[in-house]
């Protein structure tokens, strides 16, 4: 069934366009989705419909009706999931390397979403107008590790706000090329689409968003460094782009690494090992960890023998 949200615009939202305000209210509603709701008459200001360009005033009473979400075409599939935490609001799953998160061309089945649709049943978030497992953040197909999933809109919005406020803890481990001289460091460089290669990301000033990655050296090997990384922001391919930017691409990365790829890794040697967040309902801090997978530990053993 549809839901209606009511709020009063404060000074911080004054003078902003209506579509921007609607998108910011939900934290995980895209601007295009907000424009769609406005065009459908689902957004009222003081009981009246306004255009997406309407400049919001402090004190405006805004109502937003979200229609009943449409079911997705993706089929549920009985795929085993390595679930590390679960309750009525959310779950944390340990994704294996090679598994795609969302169905896409060439990957219509066998994805994490297919598995979640089977596991969660009717417990799905519908923030952007479609019933779907609440994938709050993503990790790449060939990155292994922890991913949080919201079962309802309440949890999805809370977790999305935490990510936006940089209070969401995400730690990774990786093996990168070369020897990093510093024991710790920070890469603070904006990331946007690679100008000529639209499927890639790059450190650029054009149409870019701020991106910050902190790293700590765990061990150095001949030609490689084992590092722990902490994400302050969460841009697409952030760790892979940032490490390549400082001259230490992730081992096995066929996109941002050297042309001669370590094929035995089956993709980048990158694992999301820890995730921490404030639980949307109880407010308590929850932290989940994942051990390094076999492909990662096998590569470390090989490096130690060299």
C-alpha positions as CSV (number, residue, x, y, z in Angstrom):
1,X,0.0,0.0,0.0
2,X,1.1,3.6,-0.5
3,X,2.6,5.7,2.3
4,X,2.5,9.4,3.0
5,X,5.3,11.3,4.6
6,X,4.8,14.8,6.1
7,X,7.5,17.3,7.1
8,X,8.1,21.0,7.5
9,X,11.0,22.5,5.5
10,X,13.6,24.1,7.7
11,X,16.1,26.9,7.0
12,X,18.7,24.4,5.6
13,X,16.3,23.4,2.9
14,X,15.0,26.9,2.1
15,X,15.7,28.2,-1.5
16,X,16.5,24.7,-2.8
17,X,14.5,23.2,-5.6
18,X,11.6,20.9,-4.6
19,X,13.0,17.8,-6.4
20,X,16.3,18.3,-4.5
21,X,14.5,18.6,-1.1
22,X,12.4,15.5,-1.8
23,X,15.5,13.5,-2.7
24,X,17.4,14.7,0.3
25,X,14.5,13.9,2.7
26,X,14.6,10.2,1.9
27,X,18.4,9.9,1.6
28,X,18.1,7.0,-0.9
29,X,15.7,8.4,-3.4
30,X,17.3,9.6,-6.6
31,X,16.6,13.0,-8.0
32,X,15.0,11.5,-11.1
33,X,12.7,9.4,-8.8
34,X,11.8,12.6,-6.9
35,X,10.9,14.4,-10.2
36,X,8.8,11.4,-11.1
37,X,6.8,11.7,-7.8
38,X,6.3,15.4,-8.3
39,X,5.1,15.0,-11.9
40,X,2.6,12.3,-10.8
41,X,1.1,14.7,-8.2
42,X,2.5,12.7,-5.3
43,X,4.2,15.7,-3.8
44,X,2.2,18.6,-2.4
45,X,3.4,21.9,-0.8
46,X,0.8,23.4,1.5
47,X,-1.8,21.0,-0.1
48,X,-1.0,22.2,-3.6
49,X,1.0,20.6,-6.4
50,X,4.2,22.5,-7.5
51,X,6.7,22.0,-10.2
52,X,10.1,20.4,-9.7
53,X,11.7,23.9,-10.0
54,X,9.7,25.3,-7.1
55,X,12.0,27.0,-4.6
56,X,11.1,25.7,-1.1
57,X,10.6,28.2,1.7
58,X,11.3,27.7,5.3
59,X,8.0,26.6,7.0
60,X,6.6,25.0,3.9
61,X,4.5,21.9,4.8
62,X,5.4,19.2,2.3
63,X,3.6,15.9,1.9
64,X,5.1,13.1,-0.1
65,X,3.1,10.0,-1.1
66,X,5.0,7.0,-2.2
67,X,2.9,4.6,-4.3
68,X,2.8,0.9,-3.6
69,X,6.1,-0.5,-5.0
70,X,5.9,-2.5,-8.2
71,X,7.2,-6.1,-8.1
72,X,10.5,-6.7,-10.0
73,X,10.9,-9.1,-12.9
74,X,13.9,-10.7,-11.3
75,X,13.2,-14.3,-10.3
76,X,14.0,-15.6,-6.8
77,X,16.6,-18.3,-6.9
78,X,17.6,-20.8,-4.1
79,X,21.2,-19.8,-3.9
80,X,23.1,-20.5,-0.6
81,X,24.0,-17.3,1.2
82,X,26.7,-16.9,3.9
83,X,24.7,-14.7,6.3
84,X,26.8,-13.3,9.2
85,X,24.0,-11.3,10.9
86,X,20.2,-11.1,10.5
87,X,17.2,-9.8,12.3
88,X,13.7,-8.4,11.2
89,X,15.2,-5.2,9.8
90,X,18.4,-6.2,8.0
91,X,21.0,-8.7,7.3
92,X,24.8,-8.8,6.6
93,X,25.9,-11.3,3.9
94,X,29.4,-12.4,3.1
95,X,29.5,-12.2,-0.7
96,X,31.9,-14.6,-2.5
97,X,34.2,-13.4,-5.3
98,X,32.6,-13.7,-8.7
99,X,29.0,-13.1,-7.6
100,X,27.3,-10.1,-9.2
101,X,25.1,-8.0,-6.8
102,X,22.4,-6.7,-9.2
103,X,21.1,-8.5,-12.4
104,X,22.3,-6.8,-15.5
105,X,22.8,-7.6,-19.2
106,X,24.8,-10.9,-19.3
107,X,24.0,-11.5,-15.6
108,X,20.3,-12.0,-15.4
109,X,20.5,-14.9,-12.9
110,X,22.8,-16.2,-10.2
111,X,23.1,-12.8,-8.6
112,X,22.9,-11.7,-4.9
113,X,19.6,-10.1,-5.6
114,X,18.2,-13.4,-7.0
115,X,19.3,-15.1,-3.8
116,X,17.9,-12.4,-1.5
117,X,14.5,-12.5,-3.2
118,X,14.3,-16.1,-2.4
119,X,15.6,-15.7,1.2
120,X,13.7,-12.6,2.2
121,X,10.4,-13.3,0.5
122,X,8.1,-10.3,1.2
123,X,10.6,-8.5,3.3
124,X,11.8,-6.0,0.8
125,X,12.4,-2.3,0.7
126,X,10.7,-0.2,-2.0
127,X,12.2,3.2,-1.6
128,X,12.7,3.9,-5.3
129,X,9.4,2.6,-6.5
130,X,10.3,-1.1,-7.0
131,X,10.1,-4.0,-4.6
132,X,13.7,-5.0,-4.2
133,X,16.2,-6.2,-1.6
134,X,17.5,-3.1,0.0
135,X,21.0,-3.0,-1.3
136,X,22.3,0.0,0.6
137,X,25.8,-0.1,-0.8
138,X,27.6,-2.4,-3.3
139,X,30.8,-4.2,-3.8
140,X,32.2,-5.2,-7.2
141,X,31.6,-8.7,-8.7
142,X,35.2,-9.7,-8.1
143,X,35.5,-8.2,-4.7
144,X,34.6,-10.5,-1.8
145,X,33.2,-9.7,1.6
146,X,30.5,-8.1,3.7
147,X,27.4,-6.3,2.3
148,X,24.5,-5.0,4.4
149,X,20.9,-5.4,3.1
150,X,17.9,-3.6,4.4
151,X,14.6,-5.5,4.7
152,X,12.3,-2.5,4.9
153,X,12.3,1.2,4.0
154,X,12.8,2.3,7.7
155,X,16.1,0.4,7.9
156,X,17.1,1.4,4.4
157,X,16.7,5.1,5.1
158,X,18.5,4.9,8.4
159,X,21.5,3.1,6.9
160,X,21.7,5.4,3.9
161,X,21.8,8.4,6.2
162,X,24.7,6.8,8.1
163,X,26.6,6.3,4.9
164,X,25.9,9.8,3.8
165,X,27.1,11.2,7.2
166,X,30.3,9.0,7.0
167,X,29.4,7.3,10.3
168,X,29.1,3.8,8.6
169,X,32.3,1.7,9.2
170,X,33.7,-0.2,6.2
171,X,37.1,-1.8,6.4
172,X,38.8,-3.8,3.6
173,X,42.0,-5.7,3.1
174,X,43.9,-5.8,-0.1
175,X,47.2,-6.8,-1.7
176,X,48.6,-4.0,-3.9
177,X,51.5,-3.8,-6.3
178,X,54.8,-2.4,-5.1
179,X,56.1,-1.4,-1.6
180,X,54.3,1.5,0.0
181,X,56.9,3.5,2.0
182,X,54.5,5.1,4.5
183,X,53.1,2.9,7.3
184,X,49.8,4.8,7.1
185,X,48.3,7.3,4.8
186,X,45.2,9.0,3.3
187,X,44.2,9.4,-0.4
188,X,41.9,12.4,-0.6
189,X,41.1,12.8,-4.3
190,X,37.7,13.3,-6.1
191,X,36.4,10.5,-8.3
192,X,34.2,10.7,-11.4
193,X,33.7,8.9,-14.7
194,X,36.9,8.4,-16.8
195,X,36.5,11.0,-19.6
196,X,37.2,8.7,-22.6
197,X,36.4,5.4,-20.9
198,X,32.8,5.7,-19.6
199,X,32.7,2.3,-17.9
200,X,35.8,3.3,-15.8
201,X,36.2,5.7,-12.9
202,X,39.1,8.1,-12.4
203,X,40.6,10.7,-10.2
204,X,39.3,13.9,-11.9
205,X,38.0,17.3,-11.1
206,X,35.3,17.2,-13.8
207,X,31.8,16.0,-12.6
208,X,33.5,14.4,-9.6
209,X,32.5,13.7,-6.0
210,X,34.8,13.9,-3.0
211,X,36.5,10.6,-2.1
212,X,38.7,9.7,0.9
213,X,40.4,6.4,1.6
214,X,42.7,5.7,4.6
215,X,45.2,2.9,4.5
216,X,47.5,1.1,6.9
217,X,50.4,-1.3,5.9
218,X,50.0,-4.7,7.4
219,X,53.0,-6.4,5.8
220,X,55.4,-5.9,2.9
221,X,56.5,-8.6,0.5
222,X,58.8,-8.6,-2.6
223,X,56.9,-6.4,-5.0
224,X,53.7,-6.3,-3.1
225,X,52.1,-4.8,0.1
226,X,49.3,-6.2,2.2
227,X,47.1,-3.3,3.4
228,X,44.1,-2.5,5.5
229,X,41.8,0.2,4.1
230,X,39.1,2.3,5.7
231,X,36.5,4.0,3.5
232,X,35.4,7.5,4.6
233,X,33.3,7.8,1.4
234,X,31.9,5.2,-0.9
235,X,32.4,6.0,-4.5
236,X,32.3,3.4,-7.3
237,X,35.6,1.5,-7.5
238,X,37.0,3.9,-4.9
239,X,39.7,1.7,-3.4
240,X,40.8,0.4,-6.8
241,X,40.9,3.9,-8.3
242,X,42.7,5.5,-5.4
243,X,45.3,2.8,-5.0
244,X,46.1,2.9,-8.8
245,X,46.2,6.7,-8.5
246,X,49.1,6.6,-6.0
247,X,50.9,4.0,-8.1
248,X,49.9,0.9,-6.1
249,X,47.0,-0.8,-8.0
250,X,45.2,-3.8,-6.4
251,X,46.8,-7.1,-7.4
252,X,44.8,-8.9,-10.0
253,X,42.8,-5.8,-11.1
254,X,42.3,-6.2,-14.8
255,X,40.8,-2.7,-15.2
256,X,43.0,-0.4,-13.1
257,X,46.1,-2.6,-12.8
258,X,49.0,-3.4,-15.2
259,X,48.3,-5.1,-18.5
260,X,49.9,-8.3,-17.3
261,X,47.2,-9.6,-14.9
262,X,47.6,-12.2,-12.1
263,X,44.9,-14.5,-13.6
264,X,45.1,-17.0,-10.7
265,X,43.4,-14.5,-8.4
266,X,40.3,-14.4,-10.6
267,X,40.0,-10.6,-10.1
268,X,41.3,-8.0,-7.7
269,X,42.7,-9.2,-4.3
270,X,40.2,-7.1,-2.3
271,X,38.1,-8.2,0.6
272,X,35.4,-6.3,2.6
273,X,36.4,-7.6,6.0
274,X,34.4,-5.5,8.5
275,X,31.2,-3.5,8.6
276,X,29.9,-1.4,11.5
277,X,26.7,0.6,11.9
278,X,24.1,1.9,14.3
279,X,21.2,-0.4,14.3
280,X,18.2,1.5,12.8
281,X,15.7,0.3,15.5
282,X,17.7,-0.3,18.7
283,X,20.4,2.4,18.1
284,X,23.1,0.0,19.4
285,X,26.4,-0.3,17.5
286,X,26.7,-3.5,15.5
287,X,30.0,-4.7,14.0
288,X,30.4,-7.8,11.8
289,X,33.7,-9.2,10.7
290,X,34.7,-11.7,8.0
291,X,37.8,-13.8,7.8
292,X,40.0,-13.6,4.7
293,X,38.8,-16.0,2.0
294,X,40.9,-18.9,0.6
295,X,42.0,-17.1,-2.6
296,X,43.4,-14.2,-0.5
297,X,45.2,-16.4,2.1
298,X,46.6,-18.6,-0.6
299,X,48.1,-15.6,-2.4
300,X,49.7,-14.3,0.9
301,X,51.3,-17.8,1.5
302,X,52.7,-17.7,-2.0
303,X,54.2,-14.2,-1.4
304,X,55.7,-15.3,1.9
305,X,57.5,-18.2,0.1
306,X,59.2,-15.8,-2.4
